[in-house]
Amino acid sequence: MANYTVADIQALRERTGAGMLDVKKALDEADGDQNKAVDILRVKGLKGVTKREGRSASEGLVAASIESVDGGQVGTLIELNSETDFVAKNDKFVALAEKVLAAVVAAGADSAEAALAAAVDGTTVQDLIDSEAGILGEKIVLRRVARVEAPVVTEYLHRTNKDLPAQVGVLVGTDAAAGEVARDVAMHIAAYSPTYLVREDVPEDVVANERRVAEETAKGEGKPEGALPKIVEGRLNGFFKENTLVEQAFAKDPKTTVGKVIENTGGAITAFSRFRVGA
């Protein structure tokens, strides 16, 4: 007869997040020893990593950290993905995200590749994620990492669903003067998802393609040939106003722009990063 109780099964399920059948099999194999059963679940989970590789992980959470450094602050933002929102709100998944974030910060990683190679608990972040994926029974992916360094770094995390962890994360780098409006700007970024800080940041090939599309569209609309240059430039300016942060209409006061709001502080914004889970 198995050397464990229903309470043991429940305790192991809460500890690992594994399914009922997997927990019972592990306890059978471990003769009721909880710690051995956890190890068994981990080993079986690692064997299942390859099977999970082809599955989609589009749920999850974003997490951020801001550290003081010489001359300012450094912000780190990560997106950790799971397959389902059920796992995304699991305490073990949230704890994993916190551990991964701490390791990424400690390593100073600024990309997912560098973050996955970072050391944590005597192993790597990649191995830690694979191990926890085995326990949780889903594909888990560290999708993105961003690092923003500035005199002042401000974070904003937004829950799109009150029952889930934060799904949108923003870091904004400013000088001290602009720091007074940085949170409002971060909230604006979360809502309006700009792609670039200023129009000079837009790659030349992107600008060229937008100009081509604008010209072809205008011709298709039968606009006069002589009016095309002005029409094209007008539509290109519209693209910049929609996609560059400083030219967007400010969320809290659409009569002005984000750039004007920053300018009125006498300060400057230097960088930003925005993640939305799965986007």
Secondary structure as GFF3:
##gff-version 3
##sequence-region A 1 279
A	DSSP	alpha_helix	6	16	.	.	.	ID=ss1
A	DSSP	alpha_helix	20	29	.	.	.	ID=ss2
A	DSSP	alpha_helix	34	47	.	.	.	ID=ss3
A	DSSP	alpha_helix	49	52	.	.	.	ID=ss4
A	DSSP	beta_strand	59	69	.	.	.	ID=ss5
A	DSSP	beta_strand	72	82	.	.	.	ID=ss6
A	DSSP	alpha_helix	85	88	.	.	.	ID=ss7
A	DSSP	alpha_helix	91	107	.	.	.	ID=ss8
A	DSSP	alpha_helix	112	116	.	.	.	ID=ss9
A	DSSP	beta_strand	119	120	.	.	.	ID=ss10
A	DSSP	beta_strand	123	124	.	.	.	ID=ss11
A	DSSP	alpha_helix	125	136	.	.	.	ID=ss12
A	DSSP	beta_strand	141	150	.	.	.	ID=ss13
A	DSSP	beta_strand	152	158	.	.	.	ID=ss14
A	DSSP	beta_strand	168	174	.	.	.	ID=ss15
A	DSSP	three_ten_helix	178	181	.	.	.	ID=ss16
A	DSSP	alpha_helix	182	192	.	.	.	ID=ss17
A	DSSP	three_ten_helix	199	201	.	.	.	ID=ss18
A	DSSP	alpha_helix	204	220	.	.	.	ID=ss19
A	DSSP	three_ten_helix	225	227	.	.	.	ID=ss20
A	DSSP	alpha_helix	228	243	.	.	.	ID=ss21
A	DSSP	three_ten_helix	245	247	.	.	.	ID=ss22
A	DSSP	beta_strand	249	250	.	.	.	ID=ss23
A	DSSP	beta_strand	253	257	.	.	.	ID=ss24
A	DSSP	alpha_helix	258	264	.	.	.	ID=ss25
A	DSSP	beta_strand	269	276	.	.	.	ID=ss26
###
